[in-house]
Amino acid sequence: MDIKSSQKLVEEANNSIETIGPKEVKKLMEKNEITLIDVRDIRELWRDGTIENSKHIPRGMLEFWLDPNSSYYQENKIKDTKKMVFFCAMGFRSALATKTLVDMGFKNVANAEGGFDALKNVGLKVTKKEKK
């Protein structure tokens, strides 16, 4: 079976989307110029926490929650958002998420390079995500 690898998909996505380094993400967050969106699985948030003031949109629901024509549309998820900057654990899923939104027609989207770990390492505050 000859398929395109996930690595190749991420590489292609990164070549066609805006990527913002973790230090710049921190500056933009401090100036309140972006909305950070965590696309990791809820179990990752429960285990590791998330970046303070980020929103959670799981990767598997992204297209549906952000499509006004979908029965799953969640207007409150993007209401009052600024430029949306996506992150996952290491930046791979969020690269694919960002590319998908660009393909859907979203303009003001970017990927956070290095993901959650890189954002933690530049000093963005991590908060616990409680199970409801």
C-alpha positions as CSV (number, residue, x, y, z in Angstrom):
1,M,0.0,0.0,0.0
2,D,1.5,3.3,-1.0
3,I,0.2,6.1,1.2
4,K,1.4,9.5,2.1
5,S,2.9,9.5,5.6
6,S,1.6,11.5,8.5
7,Q,5.1,13.1,8.6
8,K,4.7,14.2,5.0
9,L,1.2,15.6,5.7
10,V,2.6,17.7,8.6
11,E,5.5,18.8,6.4
12,E,3.2,19.9,3.6
13,A,0.9,21.7,6.2
14,N,3.8,23.6,7.7
15,N,4.8,24.8,4.2
16,S,1.4,26.3,3.6
17,I,0.5,27.8,7.0
18,E,1.7,30.5,9.3
19,T,3.8,29.2,12.2
20,I,4.6,31.4,15.2
21,G,7.5,30.7,17.5
22,P,6.8,30.2,21.3
23,K,8.4,33.5,22.4
24,E,6.3,35.4,19.9
25,V,3.2,33.5,21.0
26,K,4.0,34.5,24.6
27,K,4.3,38.2,23.6
28,L,1.1,38.1,21.6
29,M,-0.8,36.5,24.5
30,E,0.6,39.1,26.9
31,K,-0.7,41.8,24.6
32,N,-4.0,40.0,24.3
33,E,-3.7,39.9,20.5
34,I,-4.4,36.2,19.9
35,T,-6.7,33.4,21.1
36,L,-4.8,30.2,21.9
37,I,-6.7,27.0,21.0
38,D,-5.6,23.7,22.4
39,V,-6.5,20.8,20.0
40,R,-5.3,18.0,22.2
41,D,-7.5,15.2,23.5
42,I,-9.3,16.0,26.8
43,R,-7.4,13.3,28.6
44,E,-4.1,15.1,27.8
45,L,-5.6,18.3,29.4
46,W,-6.7,16.4,32.5
47,R,-3.2,14.8,32.8
48,D,-1.0,17.8,31.8
49,G,-3.1,20.9,32.2
50,T,-3.4,23.5,29.5
51,I,-2.2,27.1,28.9
52,E,-4.0,29.6,31.0
53,N,-6.8,31.4,29.0
54,S,-6.6,29.1,26.1
55,K,-9.8,27.5,24.6
56,H,-10.2,23.8,24.0
57,I,-11.4,22.5,20.7
58,P,-10.5,18.8,20.3
59,R,-8.9,18.0,16.9
60,G,-11.6,15.5,16.1
61,M,-14.3,18.2,16.4
62,L,-12.6,21.2,15.0
63,E,-14.1,21.3,11.5
64,F,-17.6,20.6,12.9
65,W,-17.5,23.1,15.8
66,L,-16.3,25.9,13.6
67,D,-18.5,25.3,10.6
68,P,-21.7,27.5,10.8
69,N,-23.5,25.0,8.6
70,S,-22.8,22.0,10.9
71,S,-25.2,20.7,13.4
72,Y,-22.3,20.7,15.9
73,Y,-21.5,24.4,15.3
74,Q,-20.2,26.0,18.5
75,E,-20.4,29.8,17.9
76,N,-19.3,30.4,21.5
77,K,-16.0,28.7,20.8
78,I,-14.9,31.4,18.3
79,K,-17.1,34.4,19.4
80,D,-14.8,37.3,20.3
81,T,-11.7,35.4,19.2
82,K,-8.7,37.3,17.8
83,K,-6.2,35.6,15.6
84,M,-6.6,31.9,16.4
85,V,-3.3,30.2,17.2
86,F,-3.5,26.4,17.6
87,F,-1.3,24.1,19.6
88,C,-1.1,20.4,20.5
89,A,1.6,18.5,22.3
90,M,4.4,19.0,19.8
91,G,2.9,21.0,16.9
92,F,2.0,18.2,14.5
93,R,-1.8,17.9,15.1
94,S,-2.1,21.6,15.3
95,A,-0.3,22.1,12.0
96,L,-2.9,19.8,10.4
97,A,-5.7,21.6,12.2
98,T,-4.4,25.0,11.0
99,K,-4.1,23.7,7.4
100,T,-7.7,22.4,7.6
101,L,-9.0,25.8,8.7
102,V,-7.1,27.5,5.9
103,D,-8.6,25.1,3.5
104,M,-12.1,25.9,5.0
105,G,-11.5,29.6,4.3
106,F,-10.3,30.9,7.7
107,K,-7.7,33.7,7.3
108,N,-6.6,34.6,10.7
109,V,-5.1,31.3,11.9
110,A,-1.6,30.1,12.8
111,N,0.2,27.2,14.4
112,A,2.3,27.5,17.6
113,E,5.7,26.0,16.8
114,G,6.8,23.3,19.3
115,G,3.3,22.9,20.9
116,F,2.4,22.7,24.6
117,D,5.9,21.9,25.8
118,A,7.5,24.8,24.0
119,L,4.8,27.2,25.3
120,K,5.4,26.0,28.9
121,N,9.1,26.4,28.5
122,V,8.8,30.1,27.5
123,G,6.9,30.7,30.7
124,L,3.2,30.7,29.7
125,K,1.2,29.7,32.7
126,V,-0.3,26.2,32.9
127,T,-3.6,25.6,34.6
128,K,-5.2,22.4,35.7
129,K,-8.2,21.0,33.7
130,E,-10.6,19.4,36.0
131,K,-12.8,16.5,35.0
132,K,-16.5,17.6,35.0
